[in-house]
Amino acid sequence: MKANKPLKRKSFGFIVQTDQMGRKKLLVYLNEPGVQFRLPGGNIEPGETAEEALYREMLEESGLTYLLMTKKLGVQYYYKAFIDSNVERHDFLVIPDRKLPEKWEYIGTGDGGDQGSKFKYQWITKDEIHLVDEEFRRDMINSYLEELFG
């Protein structure tokens, strides 16, 4: 965290499902060339709870509904140079209520910058965590791996 920088509150879903071989996989997406995998989520709007923002963001970025938030993984605090802001990130473990496809694309909705963006979704295994953006990966390695893939 850096002094005198604005605070952005965010909420992200770590969506996990088990494949046909019994391996747990994490849902990730690409939507910009040259950027590593990211997770669905984003800003918590004024008056919203972290949970409300989670469901809204997942819908806007993936089109997914009927997702079950099973637990809060934690809250992370850090400075993010790309937006020149401090971040308070709420992370949730989420399970779909049905088997989701291996890959799909979705055009973002909502009022934010993701509207009209193409999100390309796929699942990754624990061995592919190195492909995830460092913003999320550092927390997966430090404390989330057992929750996500155990």
N, C-alpha and C positions, 0 to 999 in steps of 0.2 A: 504494500500500500504506500502511496505517496501523499505527503501533506498537501493541502490546498487543492486537491483534485476532486471533481464531482464523483458521487457514488452512483453507480448503475446497479440496480437490483435485477437479477436474472434468475430464471428457472429452467432446468434442463431435465429431459427424460432419458434415462439409461434403459432402453427397451431391450428385453432379453427374451428369447424363445429357444426351445430345444429342437434340434434338427432330427432327421430320421435315424441318425446314428447315435442319438443320445447326447450329443455335444451341445452345450449352451453357446449361443451366439448373440452378439450385440449388434443392434441396428445402427448403421451409420449412413451418412450421405455425402455426396460431392455436389457442389453447385457453382463452383468457380474453378477455372483451370489453374493448376499449380498450387492449389490449396489442399491440405491434407483432410482426411475424413473428419466430419463434425457430427454432433448429436443434435437432435431436434430440441428446440427451446429458444428462449430469448428474453426480452425485457418484461419485467413485471410492471404493469401500468398502474398509475395512481388509483387507489381504492381496491386493487386486486390483491388477493392472497397469492402466495407462491404456488399453491395448488391450482388455483383458478388460472393463473398465467400458464402453468404447465400444460393443462388441457387445451387452452386456447392456442398456444404456440404449436403444440403437436398437431392440432387440426389444421392450422394455417400452413404448416410446412410439410405435412405428410398426407393430409386428408383422413388420417386415422381417427376413429371413434371407438368407443367401447374398450378403452384401455384401463387396466386396473393398476393404480398406484399402490404398490404393496408396502413400501416403506421409504422414509427419507434417509438417504445415504449420508447426507451431511451438508454443511454450508462451508464454502470456500471463500476466502478473502484474498484478493491480489490486485495489483496494478496491471492494466492492459494498455500497452503503448498505442496499439492500433486505433483505439477510441479515446486515448489520453484521459482515462478515467479509472478510478478504483472500482472494483467489482465485488459484489456480494452475490455469490452464485449458490442457489439452492438446487441440490441434486436429488433425484428420485429414482428408485428402482420401479420399473413399469413392466407389466406383463400383458400381452394382447389376449383377448378373450377367444381368439380363433387363430388358426395357423395362417401366418402371413406369407406372401410369395417370397421367393428367394431374392428377386430384384423387381423394382418398379420405378417409374418416374412420376413426379407430381409437380404441377405448376402452383406455386405459392399463392395464397389468398391473403386477405386482411388489408389493413391500412398502412402497414410498414414497408420497409425497403425490400422485403421478401416477395411482395406482390408481383406476380408475373415471372419470378425466378424459377428455373427448372431444377428440381431436387432429384438426384439420382440415388436411390436407396439400395442398399445391400447389407448382408450380414457378415460379420467377421468373427473369427475365433480368438481365443486368448493369445494364441501365437502370432496374431496379426495386430496386436495393440500398438506396435511401433508405427503403424500406418495412420493412427489417430493424431489429430492436432495436439501439440504439447499442452495447450490450455486445459485439455481434459485428461490427457495421458498421465501427467504427473500425479494426479489424484488416483487414477486407476491403479497405477503401479504401487503407490504408497499404501492405499487402504481399501480400495474397492474391489480388487480382483476376486477375493473369496466370495463376496456378495454377488458379483456378476457371473462368475464362472464356476463357483464351488459346487 
